[in-house]
Amino acid sequence: MTTPTSLDSVLSTLKSLPQGTTLQEALAAVGLKTPSSIGEAQRRCALVRWFDEPLYDFLCEGLPEKPAFSTFIASGGVERLTSGRWELGEADRARLLAEWTMAAVQPRAGDAVFGSAAVRTANVQKVLAVETWKKWNQKLGDYFLGRPGADMQLEAVYHLAASPDPKQLVPLFTKWYAEADKRFDMAHCNALLQMLEVQKQYSGSELAQLLLDHRQFYEARLMFTEDYYKTGSYFHRDTALQQLLGVLRPGNPAERGPWIFHIHATGGTGKTMFLRSVITQELVPRRIPCARVDFDDFQLVEVRDQPTRLFVRMVEPWSRQVKSLVPLLEKLNREERTPGWNARVVDEVKQ
């Protein structure tokens, strides 16, 4: 295609392009191309979710005729994200990432007709491209491990989860998640989980199980968020706590201990606050499934006339912590409006 000779012809061509046309496609339509050096820099910057000048230098290290950072961020397709950070436009990054993983490589219809050599070649190219992409993820994961900050943890998880050896991330993720949970930073906990979710296609079985376990734990934490914040200034009662934890400890089968811990005191002395503290600071962090049913929230006559409703209130939060209880919850929801005791349902709850 020849370079247009007038501004009018350029504008006419641009107006004819459909919505969603990328800058590179628009340049090609008017007979211009992105300089090869900038094109390769864009290709490498597509590997990351954002970049700043130090990361840009790392990505483009060894690139012949590397564009100056100021030149690159002023080029088409680069968007300012926040102060000191930039990103490639969504459409351009998706296209370039597809090239890295060869997600867009498909044999042509004619190739399949005339033989399988083209199909095999395309498959080999895709395997090699994915391997190269995973090696880049390892390099970038190691790079982000060397930069301090919680946001750098997210980028390290994002890249190491799609590296040649994803299971190396297990101890790091477990440590970072535990630290965020300890300070009750649920936003960061969720962000760590989202990074695993994005790369689950490449992360392997170990990280898939890690994601499942921590997602259930995260949901349990969220259920009792209000209780957690209401106990911020609570004066802990260690004697009562140790007595309650004694009920939870497995005892000698021949000498069965109590299985109910009964708290009784006059109103306003802290019974509810104590339970809130036990749930949010003892039981949930220890991954002990729990539910809190406050009889002040409904009339006791409901329990007498439709007792299954009480089971629903207990099993619903349990089912979010133990997925195997979901079928039981579904059955209880169907039985909820049935008056009286259903012995069959009660037996199933006991099991």
Number of C-alpha atoms within 10 A of each C-alpha: 8 7 11 14 8 8 9 10 12 17 11 11 14 15 10 9 13 9 7 8 12 18 17 15 16 17 15 14 18 18 13 15 14 16 9 11 16 19 16 17 20 26 20 19 23 24 21 19 13 18 21 17 15 9 17 20 17 14 22 19 11 9 12 9 10 17 18 12 15 9 10 18 21 11 14 16 18 18 16 16 13 10 7 9 14 19 21 25 16 14 14 20 22 14 15 20 20 14 17 22 19 19 13 13 13 12 16 11 8 9 12 12 8 9 10 12 12 16 15 12 12 17 16 12 15 20 14 15 17 20 16 16 22 23 18 20 23 20 18 23 24 14 16 20 18 12 12 9 10 13 13 16 22 23 21 27 27 27 29 29 31 27 27 19 15 21 19 14 22 15 10 15 22 12 12 18 21 15 14 17 18 12 8 15 12 18 10 19 20 16 15 25 21 17 19 24 17 13 20 17 12 17 23 15 13 13 22 17 11 16 20 13 14 18 18 17 21 20 16 25 22 14 15 17 14 12 20 19 14 12 18 9 7 13 11 13 11 9 8 13 15 11 11 18 13 15 15 16 9 9 12 8 7 6 7 10 14 11 10 9 13 6 11 8 8 7 8 8 10 14 13 14 18 18 16 21 22 19 22 23 15 14 15 18 16 11 14 16 17 16 18 13 12 9 10 7 7 10 9 13 9 13 17 14 14 19 21 24 20 17 20 19 16 15 22 18 21 21 21 19 26 16 10 11 16 16 11 17 21 15 12 23 16 10 17 16 13 15 15 12 14 13 9 8 16 14 9 9 14 6 6
